[in-house]
Amino acid sequence: MTVDIRKYKEIQQIKVAVDCIIFGFNDNRLELLLIHRGFQPEKGKWSLIGEFIGNDEDLDDAANRVLYGLSGLENIYMEQVKTFGKANRDSSGRVISTTYSAMILKSQYNEEHVNKYNAKWFPIDNLPELVFDHRDMVDSAIKRLRRRVRNFPIAFNLLPEKFTLPQLQALYEGILNEPIDKRNFRRKVAQMKYLVKLSEKDMSESKKGAYYYYFDEALYEIEQNFNL
């Protein structure tokens, strides 16, 4: 079938956007960063942060631009999740949006950037009503995160450089939304040769204290190559 190029504008008038699903970890719970919309459509409601991509901009570049605009952070772990394209998903017109999931350290993000968007962190089990199909986007990202975290060490992107095993277990429980037996968890951790124990302890939670660990990415890569 041949279509006259002059009729392209009559056939499709579709905008392409990216939406960022930004996870953080604070007070032993997984949280999501949302913005209080100060613009139409759906002004005054909560939503993900997203923008239309430029005519000469790649999807990944657009997602990184949006993430930097909201957090002030660069080189953050981020991956593409899913594309949403229902015809009536956006009340402003025909918009196709590709979602990206990002993990940031809340202690590092730029408060000035967040305040500019009137953004706020919400626990993932207590989210407000979201605009359009943004709740479907979030649910899709959480499901993917839960699948991925069981097989890949992506959760370490939500922790500081050094952390304790109780903190790590709390993170996994927050992501998976289920309790984890402490002994089984420690047994699995012992098998992670890329998790390196330090001599330093965190004494803030108990008199006995808890040893700090760090994730050695180089050791992880060696282990992965060895198992190929």
C-alpha positions as CSV (number, residue, x, y, z in Angstrom):
1,M,0.0,0.0,0.0
2,T,1.4,3.4,-1.0
3,V,0.5,6.5,0.9
4,D,1.0,10.0,-0.4
5,I,3.5,11.7,1.9
6,R,1.4,14.9,1.7
7,K,-1.4,13.0,3.6
8,Y,0.8,11.9,6.5
9,K,-0.4,14.9,8.6
10,E,-4.0,13.9,7.9
11,I,-3.4,10.3,8.9
12,Q,-1.5,10.7,12.2
13,Q,-1.2,13.6,14.6
14,I,0.5,11.8,17.5
15,K,2.8,13.2,20.2
16,V,5.5,11.1,21.8
17,A,6.4,11.5,25.5
18,V,8.5,10.0,28.2
19,D,7.4,9.5,31.8
20,C,9.9,8.8,34.6
21,I,9.0,6.5,37.6
22,I,11.5,7.5,40.2
23,F,12.0,5.2,43.2
24,G,13.8,6.1,46.4
25,F,14.4,4.3,49.7
26,N,13.9,6.1,53.1
27,D,13.1,5.0,56.6
28,N,13.2,1.4,55.5
29,R,10.4,1.9,52.9
30,L,10.3,2.1,49.2
31,E,9.0,5.5,47.9
32,L,7.9,7.1,44.7
33,L,8.5,10.7,43.6
34,L,5.4,12.5,42.3
35,I,4.7,16.0,41.2
36,H,1.7,18.2,42.1
37,R,0.7,19.5,38.7
38,G,0.7,23.2,38.3
39,F,-0.5,23.1,34.7
40,Q,-3.3,21.8,32.5
41,P,-4.6,19.3,31.8
42,E,-5.5,17.8,35.3
43,K,-4.0,20.8,37.1
44,G,-3.8,20.4,40.9
45,K,-3.6,16.6,40.7
46,W,-0.6,14.2,41.3
47,S,1.3,12.6,38.4
48,L,4.6,11.2,37.3
49,I,7.1,13.7,35.7
50,G,7.2,13.5,32.0
51,E,7.7,15.6,28.9
52,F,7.4,15.4,25.1
53,I,10.5,14.4,23.3
54,G,12.2,16.8,20.9
55,N,12.1,16.3,17.2
56,D,15.9,15.4,17.2
57,E,16.0,13.8,20.6
58,D,16.4,10.1,21.3
59,L,14.0,8.4,23.9
60,D,16.8,7.7,26.3
61,D,18.2,11.2,26.1
62,A,14.7,12.6,26.8
63,A,14.3,10.4,29.8
64,N,17.7,11.5,31.2
65,R,16.8,15.1,30.6
66,V,13.5,14.8,32.5
67,L,15.2,12.9,35.3
68,Y,17.9,15.6,35.6
69,G,15.3,18.3,35.6
70,L,13.5,16.8,38.5
71,S,16.4,15.5,40.6
72,G,19.5,17.4,39.5
73,L,21.2,14.0,39.2
74,E,23.0,12.5,36.2
75,N,24.3,9.0,35.4
76,I,21.5,7.4,37.5
77,Y,20.5,3.7,37.1
78,M,17.5,3.8,34.7
79,E,15.8,1.4,32.4
80,Q,13.0,1.4,29.9
81,V,9.8,-0.3,31.2
82,K,6.9,-0.1,28.8
83,T,5.2,2.0,26.2
84,F,1.6,3.1,26.8
85,G,-0.5,4.0,23.8
86,K,-4.3,3.7,24.4
87,A,-6.0,6.1,22.1
88,N,-7.8,8.0,24.9
89,R,-5.1,7.7,27.6
90,D,-4.4,11.5,27.7
91,S,-7.1,14.1,27.7
92,S,-4.9,16.6,25.8
93,G,-4.8,14.5,22.7
94,R,-3.2,11.5,21.1
95,V,-0.1,10.8,23.1
96,I,2.1,7.7,23.2
97,S,4.4,7.6,26.3
98,T,7.3,5.4,27.1
99,T,8.0,4.9,30.8
100,Y,11.4,4.7,32.4
101,S,12.2,3.4,35.9
102,A,14.9,5.2,37.9
103,M,16.5,4.6,41.3
104,I,18.0,7.5,43.2
105,L,19.6,8.1,46.6
106,K,17.3,10.5,48.3
107,S,20.3,11.9,50.2
108,Q,21.8,13.1,47.0
109,Y,19.0,14.6,45.0
110,N,18.7,18.4,44.6
111,E,16.0,20.0,46.7
112,E,15.8,23.0,44.5
113,H,14.9,20.9,41.5
114,V,12.3,19.1,43.4
115,N,10.7,22.3,44.8
116,K,10.5,23.7,41.3
117,Y,8.1,21.0,40.4
118,N,6.3,20.9,43.8
119,A,7.3,17.3,44.1
120,K,6.8,14.9,47.0
121,W,7.8,11.4,48.1
122,F,5.1,8.9,48.7
123,P,5.3,5.3,50.1
124,I,4.4,2.9,47.2
125,D,1.7,1.3,49.4
126,N,0.1,4.7,50.0
127,L,0.0,6.6,46.7
128,P,-2.5,9.3,46.0
129,E,-4.8,9.2,43.0
130,L,-2.8,9.7,39.8
131,V,-3.8,11.3,36.5
132,F,-4.5,9.5,33.2
133,D,-3.0,5.9,33.2
134,H,-0.1,6.8,35.5
135,R,-1.1,4.3,38.2
136,D,-0.9,1.6,35.5
137,M,2.6,2.9,34.7
138,V,3.6,2.7,38.3
139,D,2.2,-0.8,38.8
140,S,4.0,-2.0,35.7
141,A,7.3,-0.6,36.9
142,I,6.9,-2.1,40.4
143,K,6.1,-5.5,38.9
144,R,9.2,-5.3,36.7
145,L,11.3,-4.1,39.7
146,R,10.2,-7.1,41.8
147,R,11.1,-9.6,39.0
148,R,14.4,-8.0,38.4
149,V,15.5,-7.6,42.0
150,R,15.3,-11.4,42.5
151,N,17.9,-12.1,39.9
152,F,20.0,-9.0,39.5
153,P,21.7,-6.7,42.1
154,I,19.9,-3.6,41.0
155,A,18.6,-2.8,44.6
156,F,22.0,-1.6,45.6
157,N,21.3,1.6,43.5
158,L,18.9,2.6,46.3
159,L,21.4,2.3,49.1
160,P,24.4,4.4,50.1
161,E,27.9,3.2,49.3
162,K,28.1,1.4,52.6
163,F,25.1,-0.2,54.3
164,T,24.2,-2.9,56.9
165,L,22.5,-6.2,56.3
166,P,19.4,-5.1,58.3
167,Q,19.1,-2.1,55.9
168,L,19.6,-4.4,52.9
169,Q,16.9,-6.8,54.1
170,A,14.5,-3.9,54.8
171,L,15.0,-2.7,51.2
172,Y,14.2,-6.1,49.8
173,E,11.2,-6.5,52.0
174,G,10.1,-3.0,50.9
175,I,10.5,-3.8,47.2
176,L,8.9,-7.3,47.4
177,N,6.2,-6.2,49.8
178,E,6.7,-9.3,51.9
179,P,8.6,-10.3,55.1
180,I,11.8,-12.3,54.6
181,D,13.1,-14.8,57.0
182,K,16.3,-13.4,58.5
183,R,18.3,-16.7,58.5
184,N,17.4,-17.5,54.9
185,F,18.3,-13.9,53.9
186,R,21.7,-14.1,55.6
187,R,22.3,-17.5,53.9
188,K,21.6,-16.0,50.5
189,V,23.8,-12.9,51.3
190,A,26.7,-15.2,52.2
191,Q,26.6,-16.6,48.6
192,M,27.0,-13.1,47.2
193,K,30.8,-12.9,46.9
194,Y,30.5,-9.4,45.5
195,L,29.0,-8.2,48.8
196,V,32.1,-7.2,50.8
197,K,32.1,-6.9,54.6
198,L,33.9,-3.9,56.2
199,S,35.5,-3.7,59.7
200,E,33.4,-0.6,60.5
201,K,30.1,-0.9,62.4
202,D,26.9,1.1,62.5
203,M,26.2,1.6,66.2
204,S,23.0,3.7,65.8
205,E,20.5,0.8,66.1
206,S,22.0,-1.3,68.9
207,K,24.8,-1.6,71.4
208,K,26.2,-4.6,69.5
209,G,26.1,-2.7,66.2
210,A,25.9,-4.0,62.7
211,Y,28.8,-4.4,60.3
212,Y,28.8,-2.3,57.1
213,Y,29.0,-3.9,53.7
214,Y,29.5,-2.5,50.2
215,F,28.6,-3.8,46.7
216,D,31.7,-4.5,44.6
217,E,30.6,-4.1,41.0
218,A,33.9,-5.4,39.7
219,L,33.6,-8.6,41.7
220,Y,30.0,-9.0,40.4
221,E,31.2,-8.7,36.8
222,I,33.9,-11.3,37.3
223,E,31.3,-13.7,38.8
224,Q,29.0,-13.1,35.9
225,N,31.7,-13.8,33.3
226,F,32.8,-16.9,35.2
227,N,29.3,-18.3,35.1
228,L,28.9,-17.8,31.4
